[in-house]
C-alpha cells in the first residue's frame, strides 16, 4: 500500500494570515510540520498542497528550497485540490493533514493508516466521536474513495474540507474510528494554530521541547503542559474553534 500524506497550506488564513510561514525554532511552521509528518513510519511520501493565489508563491518557493513536492490548485475547492495534487503519485491511501496542526504526533498517523488497512476501510478518523485533543486529529482515506466523493459531491461547503464528504456518508463508504487512548482525550488543551494565542502556545511548546529531543512525542507535550508549565494551557483557552467553512 502506497501512502501519501498531504499538507494543506496557504497564506490567506482569515484569523492569522501567513501563519504557516511564521517562525518556529528557526524554521517556518510549515517546515516543522513536514519534519514531524516525515517521521511517520507508514507514510511513504509527503506533499504540500497550496493554491494558485499569487500570495502562496512564498510557500511554493520554500518547498522548492527544502526539496518537498508542492502542488498549486483551487483556493476553495479543497476536494479537487487534494485529488489533482495526488494524481501524479497515484497513492493507495491519502492522509489529509493541514498546516495548522504543527504538533501532530507521527504515531497517531501510523495508527490511523494501520487501522484503515487492517479493517479494509474507505476512511478512518481518530476524532469522529472521541474527544481527541484538538491538533492531534488525523483523517485518512483511500484514493478510490476520494475519486468517488469527487463525482458525488457538489456542495462547495463540503468540498472545502477535502475528504470530509466520505466521512459524512457511511451509507456509501466503509468508515471507522481508530481508538485513541483516553489519556489523549483532552478538552483543556488546544494545539492547533488559528489565532495569535494559539501560535504563542505552540511556539513555547516547540521551542522548549525541540532542543531536548527533536522527535518529541505527545507524551512529552502532555508532561510539559500538565507538570512543568500547567499555566501555559491558559494562553489560548479563550480561542473558539473554527466552524466548518471558516478560513
ChimeraX attribute file (.defattr): number of C-alpha atoms within 10 A of each C-alpha:
attribute: neighborCount
match mode: 1-to-1
recipient: residues
	/A:1	11
	/A:2	13
	/A:3	22
	/A:4	23
	/A:5	25
	/A:6	25
	/A:7	24
	/A:8	23
	/A:9	23
	/A:10	29
	/A:11	20
	/A:12	17
	/A:13	16
	/A:14	12
	/A:15	14
	/A:16	17
	/A:17	15
	/A:18	17
	/A:19	24
	/A:20	27
	/A:21	19
	/A:22	16
	/A:23	15
	/A:24	19
	/A:25	15
	/A:26	10
	/A:27	11
	/A:28	16
	/A:29	25
	/A:30	27
	/A:31	21
	/A:32	20
	/A:33	21
	/A:34	20
	/A:35	16
	/A:36	19
	/A:37	25
	/A:38	16
	/A:39	15
	/A:40	19
	/A:41	13
	/A:42	20
	/A:43	21
	/A:44	13
	/A:45	17
	/A:46	20
	/A:47	19
	/A:48	26
	/A:49	27
	/A:50	25
	/A:51	25
	/A:52	14
	/A:53	14
	/A:54	8
	/A:55	13
	/A:56	17
	/A:57	16
	/A:58	14
	/A:59	24
	/A:60	22
	/A:61	12
	/A:62	16
	/A:63	19
	/A:64	12
	/A:65	9
	/A:66	9
	/A:67	9
	/A:68	15
	/A:69	15
	/A:70	22
	/A:71	19
	/A:72	20
	/A:73	19
	/A:74	17
	/A:75	15
	/A:76	17
	/A:77	18
	/A:78	23
	/A:79	24
	/A:80	21
	/A:81	23
	/A:82	27
	/A:83	20
	/A:84	16
	/A:85	22
	/A:86	20
	/A:87	11
	/A:88	8
	/A:89	13
	/A:90	14
	/A:91	18
	/A:92	14
	/A:93	24
	/A:94	27
	/A:95	25
	/A:96	19
	/A:97	23
	/A:98	20
	/A:99	23
	/A:100	23
	/A:101	24
	/A:102	28
	/A:103	23
	/A:104	22
	/A:105	24
	/A:106	22
	/A:107	17
	/A:108	18
	/A:109	27
	/A:110	19
	/A:111	18
	/A:112	27
	/A:113	28
	/A:114	15
	/A:115	20
	/A:116	25
	/A:117	16
	/A:118	9
	/A:119	13
	/A:120	14
	/A:121	18
	/A:122	23
	/A:123	30
	/A:124	28
	/A:125	24
	/A:126	23
	/A:127	19
	/A:128	15
	/A:129	8
	/A:130	17
	/A:131	15
	/A:132	21
	/A:133	19
	/A:134	20
	/A:135	18
	/A:136	22
	/A:137	21
	/A:138	24
	/A:139	23
	/A:140	25
	/A:141	28
	/A:142	22
	/A:143	24
	/A:144	14
	/A:145	20
	/A:146	24
	/A:147	14
	/A:148	14
	/A:149	24
	/A:150	18
	/A:151	8
	/A:152	11
	/A:153	14
	/A:154	11
	/A:155	10
	/A:156	13
	/A:157	14
	/A:158	19
	/A:159	21
	/A:160	22
	/A:161	17
	/A:162	21
	/A:163	29
	/A:164	18
	/A:165	24
	/A:166	26
	/A:167	21
	/A:168	12
	/A:169	12
	/A:170	13
	/A:171	9
	/A:172	13
	/A:173	17
	/A:174	18
	/A:175	21
	/A:176	20
	/A:177	18
	/A:178	21
	/A:179	14
	/A:180	16
	/A:181	9
	/A:182	10
	/A:183	10
	/A:184	17
	/A:185	16
	/A:186	13
	/A:187	11
	/A:188	11
	/A:189	21
	/A:190	22
	/A:191	22
	/A:192	24
	/A:193	27
	/A:194	22
	/A:195	18
	/A:196	15
	/A:197	16
	/A:198	20
	/A:199	24
	/A:200	15
	/A:201	22
	/A:202	23
	/A:203	17
	/A:204	13
	/A:205	20
	/A:206	19
	/A:207	14
	/A:208	14
	/A:209	16
	/A:210	12
	/A:211	11
	/A:212	9
	/A:213	10
	/A:214	11
	/A:215	15
	/A:216	17
	/A:217	17
	/A:218	17
	/A:219	12
	/A:220	14
	/A:221	19
	/A:222	17
	/A:223	13
	/A:224	16
	/A:225	17
	/A:226	14
	/A:227	10
	/A:228	11
	/A:229	12
	/A:230	12
	/A:231	10
	/A:232	18
	/A:233	15
	/A:234	13
	/A:235	16
	/A:236	23
	/A:237	14
	/A:238	9
	/A:239	14
	/A:240	9
	/A:241	13
	/A:242	10
	/A:243	7
	/A:244	10
	/A:245	12
	/A:246	11
	/A:247	15
